[in-house]
Amino acid sequence: MSQQTNDFSKWYIDTIQKADLMDYTPVRGCIAFKPDGYELWEHIQGEMDRRFKETGHRNAYFPMLIPESFFQKEKDHIEGFSPELPWVTEAAGEQLEERLALRPTSETMIGHLYSDWIKSYRDLPLLINQWANVFRWEKKTLPFIRTSEFLWQEGHTAHVDEEDARKETMQMLNIYKEVVEGFLAIPVYDGQKTPSERFAGAVDTYSIEAMMKDGKAVQAGTSHYLGTKFAEAFDIKYLNKENKHVHVHTTSWGTSTRLIGSVIMVHGDEQGLVLPPKIAPTQVVLIPVGPWKKNPAIIEKLDEIFASLKAKGIRVRLDDSDQSPGFKFNEWELKGVPVRIELGPRDLENNQVLLKARDEQDKQTVELGAVVEAIEKELEVMQTRLYDKAKAFRDANSHTHIDSLAQLHEHLATSEQNGTIPGWVLAGWCGDDACESNVKEETKFTTRNIPFNPPTEKHTCINCGKEAQHTVWFGRAY
């Protein structure tokens, strides 16, 4: 049995360590991002940021320390985050008059400031995003997926009315879906969260959910319609065209470095990391093979290819170190580099190179004159191929035939017996929180979301058998 199937957590930790993406630190649940790990985040950031700006958003920065009294203003919010908050209680050797939380999210601080910044309908919509670090003291941590400190972006917008705010909520969810599917090659189900899974203080929460190779879900992005809850708590009012002071409608939306963990868990294989070309810090590695040191023409030719790729904006490295070719092949495979080019004396004589894609077994022979075009094409094809593979895997493990708790128990028993992953289950839900929590208690399956476009509609509640109000994805999650 493979390590991925047998001990997925161990495979995951081994993979990120061998790829040199992060390191542990003396602070529990806090990791150091090494350059390759951080560059993955920079590429995600770049793609997201471009889309945010195209839709009229601007970046700002808000303080990391939030007064305790701010949290008391929105009771659902404080109840939702209270167990996870780290507090600063003294500074410069003195007890603080008021405890300061390390931000878990910034709705409260931003709400406080928006009440000053927004005066009139002319100030709306206010569309702001922040790139920052946040803190949530997690009991169980896993690098990139769940850490006590993580990096993210959080958008906070204010609007004249519900219609405009809801439009924003859905627009941002769609941007997340486009980036995660098109850039990270991860298929997602988009939909609405059930009330128990809603963001603390939101009216409605929407999410994109991704399936990892162990069948567990990662909530890859969320977008919240907050109604006037935070506006009322922080007195964010504006003078409308009728000359009346009314509350704004707000939204918030976020994605984090757990997307890096998702990329690793969705695309990685037994050999380790596999990176979609669009996100890879190094997209192509050039490796001289055979007795290349005696033949300067080999490095000259690789330098030429290097310059051509660089000119095309392709992220390329030339490995002319003293290690053996076998060592180099292995090292760059562990780093997940999408394309490897090999050139030795015999290849040079035959006017060719060998091209190896990270996710394919066989090498391709490519004419030297056509190598740049072949690499460009392979990067494009591989990006699509990884998405297609991930989608085929997700679809094969998304089960639509289970309609009762008894059938779900049977499905779980069969999975355990056969050593297969249970995946996700599409089932009906009557809308009662008690039914939802019973499914969780008995199976550890939580509601992922109520998909906008379910593959089929369900008519009976998986728990009580009554008429279903919603068709819901259930699954185990990180």
C-alpha positions in Angstrom: 0.0 0.0 0.0 1.4 3.4 -0.9 2.3 6.0 1.7 -0.2 8.4 0.3 -3.0 5.9 1.0 -1.5 4.4 4.1 -0.4 7.4 6.1 -1.4 10.6 4.3 -0.3 13.0 7.1 3.2 11.5 7.1 3.4 11.7 3.3 2.3 15.3 3.5 4.9 16.3 6.1 7.7 14.4 4.3 6.7 16.1 1.0 6.8 19.7 2.3 10.1 19.1 4.2 11.8 17.4 1.2 10.6 20.2 -1.0 12.1 22.7 1.4 9.0 24.8 1.6 8.9 25.5 5.4 10.5 24.9 8.7 9.2 24.5 12.3 9.9 27.2 14.8 10.0 27.2 18.7 6.5 28.8 18.8 3.8 26.1 18.7 1.8 26.1 15.5 4.0 28.8 13.8 6.1 28.0 10.8 8.8 29.8 8.8 8.1 30.0 5.1 11.3 29.2 3.2 11.8 31.0 -0.1 10.1 28.3 -2.3 7.2 28.2 0.1 6.8 31.9 0.2 7.1 32.3 -3.5 4.1 30.0 -3.9 2.2 32.5 -1.8 3.6 35.4 -3.9 2.2 33.9 -7.1 -1.2 33.3 -5.5 -1.1 36.8 -4.1 -0.2 38.3 -7.5 -3.0 36.5 -9.3 -5.6 37.5 -6.6 -4.4 41.0 -6.3 -4.6 41.7 -10.0 -8.2 40.5 -10.0 -9.1 42.6 -6.9 -7.7 45.7 -8.5 -9.5 45.0 -11.8 -12.8 45.0 -9.9 -12.1 48.3 -8.2 -10.6 47.2 -4.8 -7.6 48.9 -3.2 -5.2 47.6 -0.6 -4.8 49.1 2.9 -3.3 48.0 6.2 -4.9 47.9 9.6 -3.3 47.3 13.1 -2.7 43.7 14.3 -3.7 44.6 17.9 -7.4 44.9 18.6 -9.0 46.2 21.9 -11.1 43.6 23.7 -14.0 46.1 23.9 -14.3 45.9 20.1 -15.1 42.2 20.2 -17.9 42.8 22.8 -19.8 44.9 20.3 -20.8 42.0 18.0 -21.7 39.1 20.4 -21.8 36.3 17.7 -18.4 37.4 16.6 -16.8 37.2 20.0 -18.5 33.9 20.8 -17.2 32.5 17.5 -13.6 33.5 18.0 -13.1 33.6 21.8 -11.5 30.2 22.2 -8.9 30.9 19.6 -7.7 34.4 20.6 -4.2 35.1 21.9 -4.1 38.2 24.1 -1.5 40.9 24.9 -1.9 41.8 28.6 1.3 43.8 29.3 3.8 46.0 27.5 7.0 47.8 28.7 6.7 46.0 32.0 3.2 47.4 32.8 -0.2 45.8 32.8 -2.4 47.2 30.0 -5.7 48.9 31.0 -7.4 46.8 28.3 -6.4 43.5 26.8 -5.4 43.6 23.2 -6.2 40.6 20.9 -3.8 39.5 18.1 -6.3 39.8 15.2 -8.1 36.6 14.2 -9.7 38.7 11.4 -10.3 42.5 11.2 -14.0 43.2 11.0 -14.1 44.9 14.3 -11.1 47.2 13.8 -12.2 48.0 10.3 -15.8 48.6 11.4 -14.6 51.1 14.0 -12.7 53.0 11.3 -15.3 52.8 8.6 -17.7 54.6 11.0 -15.4 57.6 10.7 -14.6 57.2 7.0 -18.1 56.8 5.7 -20.4 59.8 5.9 -22.4 60.0 2.7 -23.7 57.9 -0.2 -20.8 59.5 -2.2 -18.3 57.5 -0.1 -19.9 54.2 -1.2 -19.1 51.6 -2.2 -15.9 51.4 -0.1 -13.9 48.5 -1.4 -10.8 47.6 0.6 -8.5 44.6 0.8 -5.8 43.8 3.3 -2.8 41.4 3.0 -1.8 40.5 6.5 -1.1 37.8 9.1 -3.7 36.6 11.5 -3.7 34.5 14.7 -6.0 31.7 15.8 -4.6 29.5 18.5 -5.4 26.1 17.0 -5.4 22.9 19.2 -4.3 20.7 16.3 -1.9 22.2 13.8 -0.7 21.1 10.3 1.8 23.3 8.3 0.0 25.5 5.7 -3.4 23.9 6.5 -4.0 24.9 10.1 -1.4 27.0 11.9 -1.6 29.4 14.9 -0.3 32.3 12.7 -1.1 32.3 9.0 -1.0 34.7 6.0 -4.1 35.7 4.2 -6.0 38.5 2.5 -9.3 39.8 3.9 -11.6 42.1 1.9 -13.9 44.4 3.7 -16.5 46.4 1.7 -19.4 48.7 2.5 -22.4 49.3 0.3 -25.6 51.4 0.0 -27.9 48.4 0.2 -28.3 44.7 0.4 -28.5 44.1 -3.4 -25.1 45.8 -4.0 -23.5 44.0 -1.0 -24.8 40.6 -2.1 -23.5 41.3 -5.6 -20.0 41.9 -4.2 -20.2 38.8 -2.0 -20.9 36.6 -5.1 -18.4 38.5 -7.3 -15.6 37.7 -4.8 -16.5 34.1 -4.5 -16.4 33.8 -8.3 -12.9 35.4 -8.3 -11.8 32.8 -5.8 -13.2 30.0 -7.9 -11.5 31.3 -11.0 -8.1 31.6 -9.3 -8.3 28.2 -7.5 -9.5 26.3 -10.6 -7.6 28.2 -13.3 -4.4 29.0 -11.5 -4.0 26.3 -8.9 -5.7 23.6 -11.1 -8.0 22.6 -8.1 -11.6 21.9 -8.9 -14.1 23.2 -6.3 -17.7 23.1 -5.4 -19.2 26.5 -4.7 -22.2 27.0 -2.5 -23.7 28.3 0.7 -22.7 27.3 4.2 -25.3 25.9 6.6 -26.1 28.2 9.6 -23.9 26.2 12.0 -20.9 26.5 9.6 -21.5 30.3 9.0 -18.8 32.9 9.8 -19.3 34.3 13.3 -21.5 37.4 12.8 -22.5 36.8 9.1 -26.0 36.7 7.7 -24.8 34.3 4.9 -21.5 32.6 4.2 -20.5 31.1 0.9 -17.6 28.9 0.2 -15.5 27.0 -2.3 -14.7 23.5 -1.2 -11.8 21.4 -2.5 -11.2 17.6 -2.1 -7.7 16.5 -1.1 -6.2 13.1 -2.1 -7.2 11.6 1.2 -10.8 12.5 0.5 -11.0 15.3 3.1 -12.3 18.7 2.4 -10.4 22.0 2.6 -12.5 25.2 2.7 -10.5 27.0 0.0 -12.1 30.4 0.3 -15.1 32.1 1.9 -17.2 35.2 1.2 -19.7 36.6 3.7 -22.7 38.9 3.4 -22.7 40.6 6.9 -26.0 42.6 6.4 -26.1 45.6 8.8 -24.9 43.6 11.8 -21.4 45.1 12.0 -22.7 48.5 10.8 -25.1 48.5 13.7 -22.5 47.3 16.2 -20.0 50.0 15.1 -22.5 52.7 14.0 -21.5 52.8 10.4 -24.1 55.1 8.9 -24.3 57.3 5.8 -26.5 60.1 4.6 -28.5 58.7 1.7 -30.0 60.6 -1.3 -33.2 61.2 0.6 -31.2 63.0 3.3 -31.6 60.2 5.9 -28.9 58.5 8.0 -29.0 54.8 7.3 -26.7 51.8 8.0 -24.4 50.5 5.4 -24.4 46.8 4.3 -21.0 45.2 4.6 -19.2 42.1 3.3 -16.0 40.4 4.1 -14.1 37.7 2.2 -10.8 35.8 2.6 -8.4 33.2 1.3 -5.2 32.1 3.1 -1.9 30.2 2.9 -4.0 27.0 3.3 -4.2 27.2 -0.5 -0.5 26.2 -0.5 -1.4 23.1 1.6 -4.3 22.4 -0.8 -2.0 22.5 -3.9 0.3 20.0 -2.2 -2.5 17.6 -1.1 -4.4 17.7 -4.4 -1.5 17.3 -6.9 1.3 15.6 -4.9 2.2 12.0 -5.8 4.3 9.2 -4.2 7.5 10.9 -5.3 6.4 14.1 -3.5 5.5 17.6 -4.7 3.8 18.2 -8.0 3.2 21.9 -8.8 0.9 23.3 -11.5 3.2 25.4 -13.9 1.4 28.7 -13.2 2.3 28.6 -9.5 5.7 26.9 -9.6 8.6 29.0 -8.3 10.8 27.2 -10.9 8.9 26.1 -14.0 11.8 24.5 -15.9 15.1 23.1 -14.8 17.9 22.5 -17.3 20.3 19.7 -16.5 23.5 18.8 -18.3 24.1 15.0 -18.4 26.9 12.6 -19.3 30.5 13.9 -19.4 29.3 17.4 -20.1 32.2 19.2 -18.4 34.5 18.0 -21.2 32.2 19.5 -23.7 31.7 23.3 -23.3 29.2 23.3 -26.1 26.6 21.6 -23.9 26.5 24.4 -21.3 26.7 27.0 -24.1 23.5 25.4 -25.6 21.8 25.3 -22.2 22.7 28.9 -21.6 21.1 29.8 -24.9 17.9 27.9 -24.0 18.0 29.5 -20.6 18.1 33.0 -22.1 15.3 32.2 -24.6 13.0 30.9 -21.8 13.9 33.9 -19.6 13.0 36.2 -22.4 9.5 34.6 -22.6 9.0 35.2 -18.9 9.4 31.5 -18.0 10.9 30.9 -14.5 14.0 28.7 -15.3 17.0 27.3 -13.4 20.2 25.8 -14.8 21.7 23.1 -12.5 25.4 22.9 -13.3 26.3 21.7 -9.8 28.7 18.8 -9.2 26.0 16.3 -8.1 25.2 13.3 -10.3 22.4 13.6 -12.8 20.4 11.0 -10.8 20.7 13.1 -7.7 19.6 16.2 -9.5 16.6 14.5 -11.2 15.4 13.3 -7.8 16.0 16.7 -6.0 14.1 18.7 -8.7 11.3 16.1 -8.7 10.9 16.5 -4.9 10.6 20.3 -5.5 7.8 19.6 -7.9 9.4 21.5 -10.9 7.0 21.0 -13.8 9.5 20.4 -16.6 13.0 19.0 -16.8 15.3 19.3 -19.8 18.3 17.0 -20.2 21.1 17.6 -22.6 24.2 15.4 -23.0 26.9 14.9 -25.6 24.9 12.3 -27.6 21.8 14.6 -27.5 23.9 17.4 -28.9 25.2 15.2 -31.7 21.6 14.3 -32.6 20.4 17.9 -32.3 17.9 17.1 -29.6 17.0 17.3 -25.9 15.0 15.1 -23.6 11.9 16.7 -22.0 10.4 15.2 -18.9 7.1 16.5 -17.4 6.9 16.0 -13.6 3.5 14.2 -13.7 4.3 11.9 -16.6 6.4 8.7 -16.7 7.9 9.0 -20.2 10.5 11.4 -21.6 9.9 13.2 -24.9 12.6 13.7 -27.5 12.5 17.3 -28.8 14.5 18.9 -31.6 16.9 21.6 -30.3 15.4 24.2 -32.6 11.9 23.6 -31.3 12.7 23.3 -27.6 11.3 26.6 -26.4 8.0 26.1 -28.2 7.8 22.5 -26.8 8.4 23.7 -23.3 5.7 26.5 -23.6 3.2 23.9 -24.9 4.1 21.4 -22.2 3.6 23.9 -19.4 0.1 24.8 -20.8 -0.9 21.1 -21.4 0.3 20.1 -17.9 -1.7 22.8 -16.2 -4.9 21.5 -17.9 -3.8 17.9 -17.3 -3.4 18.4 -13.5 -6.8 20.0 -13.3 -8.4 17.2 -15.3 -6.7 14.5 -13.1 -7.8 16.3 -9.9 -11.4 16.7 -11.2 -11.6 13.0 -12.2 -10.4 12.0 -8.7 -12.9 14.3 -7.0 -15.8 13.1 -9.2 -14.9 9.5 -8.6 -15.0 10.1 -4.8 -18.1 12.3 -4.8 -20.9 9.9 -3.9 -24.5 10.7 -4.8 -26.2 7.3 -4.1 -26.4 7.6 -0.3 -29.7 8.7 1.2 -29.7 7.6 4.8 -27.4 7.4 7.8 -27.5 3.6 7.7 -26.3 3.7 4.1 -23.5 6.2 5.1 -22.4 3.9 7.9 -22.3 1.0 5.4 -20.3 3.1 2.9 -17.8 4.0 5.7 -17.4 0.3 6.7 -16.9 -0.7 3.1 -14.3 2.0 2.6 -12.4 0.9 5.7 -12.5 -2.8 4.7 -11.2 -2.0 1.2 -8.7 0.5 2.3 -10.3 3.2 0.1 -11.1 6.8 0.9 -14.8 7.6 1.9 -14.8 10.9 -0.1 -17.8 13.1 0.1 -21.5 12.4 0.1 -24.3 14.4 -1.5 -27.3 14.1 0.7 -30.6 15.7 1.6 -31.0 17.8 4.8 -34.2 18.9 6.4 -32.6 22.2 7.7 -32.6 21.1 11.4 -29.3 21.7 13.2 -29.9 18.6 15.3 -29.9 16.4 12.2 -26.7 18.0 11.0 -24.9 17.6 14.3 -26.0 14.0 14.6 -24.5 13.1 11.3 -21.2 14.8 12.5 -21.3 12.9 15.8 -21.9 9.5 14.3 -19.6 9.8 11.2 -17.3 12.9 11.6 -18.9 14.1 8.4 -19.7 17.8 8.4 -21.7 19.8 6.0 -19.3 21.3 3.4 -21.8 23.5 1.6 -25.2 23.6 -0.2 -23.9 23.6 -3.8 -25.3 26.1 -6.3 -25.3 23.4 -9.0 -25.6 20.0 -7.4 -25.1 17.0 -9.7 -28.6 15.8 -8.6 -31.3 17.0 -6.2 -32.0 15.1 -2.9 -35.5 14.8 -1.5 -35.1 13.2 2.0 -33.0 14.2 5.0 -30.1 11.8 5.5 -30.6 11.8 9.2 -34.4 11.9 10.0 -35.8 10.8 6.6 -38.2 13.8 6.5 -38.5 16.0 3.4 -35.2 17.7 2.5 -35.0 21.4 2.3 -31.5 21.4 0.9 -29.1 19.2 -1.1 -25.8 19.3 0.8 -22.2 18.0 0.4 -21.1 16.1 3.5 -17.5 15.1 4.2 -14.6 15.0 6.7 -12.6 18.2 6.7 -9.3 19.8 7.7 
